[in-house]
Amino acid sequence: MQDAPAGSLRDTRELARLYSQVSHWQRDRGLRLIETAAPEEGEHVLDMGCGTGELTAELALRIGPGGQLTAIDPDPQRLAQARAQFGSGFPTARFVQTTAEDLSMVPDGCVDLIYSNYALHWVLDQKRLFGEVERALRPGGRMVTEFLGAPIETLIELLLMMPDGASAMRENVYMDEADWRALIAPRALAVERLDWPEIPLHYQNLQALFDWLEATSHGAFDHRKLSAENLAMLSRRFPSEIELPCTGLRMVLRKTE
Ligand SMILES: C[S@@+](CC[C@H](N)C(=O)[O-])C[C@H]1O[C@@H](n2cnc3c(N)ncnc32)[C@H](O)[C@@H]1O
């Protein structure tokens, strides 16, 4: 794979386990996205940025024992958790440590479905990513993905309270619709759907928001590093349940030739 993303170098087994426990809204969106993707029995599915693998397991159930499943993630801790949780139930699934920019473990034109849930905003070289998608999909094959379409203001604020917050901001990519379309246009990929769902995020309390942000940012946010002033300010501002506005980006692309 190309260089490991900064988040993968920071990650720990505890953060991976925490992600698996608290990533409720991603999982909910991911299950809906599986309905959109409609994987069929016997298909070859690639789960791009599989994380701790709960959705990978759901994809495996859909394609059955005659299907082929390749789950990729650059993060060894999350991949290990995915393998440990679901590997034995799906002995034919392959869990491969790589980034979305390097799918060299699959031959040209062999994948029916590339599925990717809340991972693409972590992929820094988007041009290379779509080159790999175009190469790996069979003609008529599809990519079905949803990810963060825009930064979430409160989360940016929290990250910037960290000593290294500014560099954590550079770990995500956000673009407007014209730029996404321009990136995809030179490829043999037809955009069948591109929309921006609004997904309000709910957290029971401030600690639940901290836990989720720590896990999803691979520790770039760490509530133990908050200053006493910031912690007090946040506790006053968020005394009970928290709702944050969030915009996703959902795309269905079809390989045309
Ligand atoms: C928010 S998690 C989503 C995991 C899973 N798809 C889910 O919905 O629960 C994002 C995942 O993207 C992975 N990731 C980060 N950079 C990546 C890259 N360049 N290529 C593929 N995956 C990447 C992270 O390691 C992480 O597991």
The ligand as an SDF file (V2000), in Angstrom:
LIG
                    3D

 27 29  0  0  0  0  0  0  0  0999 V2000
  -15.4700    6.0320    9.9180 C   0  0  0  0  0  0  0  0  0  0  0  0
  -14.5870    4.5680    9.5650 S   0  0  0  0  0  0  0  0  0  0  0  0
  -15.8130    3.6460    8.6340 C   0  0  0  0  0  0  0  0  0  0  0  0
  -15.6380    2.1630    8.8140 C   0  0  0  0  0  0  0  0  0  0  0  0
  -16.7910    1.3160    8.2630 C   0  0  0  0  0  0  0  0  0  0  0  0
  -16.8920    1.4410    6.8380 N   0  0  0  0  0  0  0  0  0  0  0  0
  -18.0970    1.6870    8.9430 C   0  0  0  0  0  0  0  0  0  0  0  0
  -18.9610    2.2820    8.2830 O   0  0  0  0  0  0  0  0  0  0  0  0
  -18.2450    1.3870   10.1380 O   0  0  0  0  0  0  0  0  0  0  0  0
  -13.4640    5.0840    8.2890 C   0  0  0  0  0  0  0  0  0  0  0  0
  -12.4580    4.0090    7.9150 C   0  0  0  0  0  0  0  0  0  0  0  0
  -11.7130    4.4690    6.7690 O   0  0  0  0  0  0  0  0  0  0  0  0
  -10.4040    3.9760    6.9030 C   0  0  0  0  0  0  0  0  0  0  0  0
   -9.4910    4.7430    6.0350 N   0  0  0  0  0  0  0  0  0  0  0  0
   -8.7390    5.8280    6.3310 C   0  0  0  0  0  0  0  0  0  0  0  0
   -8.0050    6.1970    5.2710 N   0  0  0  0  0  0  0  0  0  0  0  0
   -8.3050    5.3270    4.2740 C   0  0  0  0  0  0  0  0  0  0  0  0
   -7.8400    5.1670    2.9390 C   0  0  0  0  0  0  0  0  0  0  0  0
   -6.9400    5.9900    2.3930 N   0  0  0  0  0  0  0  0  0  0  0  0
   -8.3450    4.1510    2.2040 N   0  0  0  0  0  0  0  0  0  0  0  0
   -9.2800    3.3060    2.7380 C   0  0  0  0  0  0  0  0  0  0  0  0
   -9.7400    3.4120    4.0000 N   0  0  0  0  0  0  0  0  0  0  0  0
   -9.2640    4.4050    4.7610 C   0  0  0  0  0  0  0  0  0  0  0  0
  -10.1130    4.1370    8.3890 C   0  0  0  0  0  0  0  0  0  0  0  0
   -9.0180    3.3530    8.8230 O   0  0  0  0  0  0  0  0  0  0  0  0
  -11.4340    3.7190    9.0110 C   0  0  0  0  0  0  0  0  0  0  0  0
  -11.4650    2.3600    9.3420 O   0  0  0  0  0  0  0  0  0  0  0  0
  1  2  1  0
  2  3  1  0
  2 10  1  0
  3  4  1  0
  4  5  1  0
  5  6  1  0
  5  7  1  0
  7  8  2  0
  7  9  1  0
 10 11  1  0
 11 12  1  0
 11 26  1  0
 12 13  1  0
 13 14  1  0
 13 24  1  0
 14 15  1  0
 14 23  1  0
 15 16  2  0
 16 17  1  0
 17 18  1  0
 17 23  2  0
 18 19  1  0
 18 20  2  0
 20 21  1  0
 21 22  2  0
 22 23  1  0
 24 25  1  0
 24 26  1  0
 26 27  1  0
M  CHG  2   2   1   9  -1
M  END
$$$$
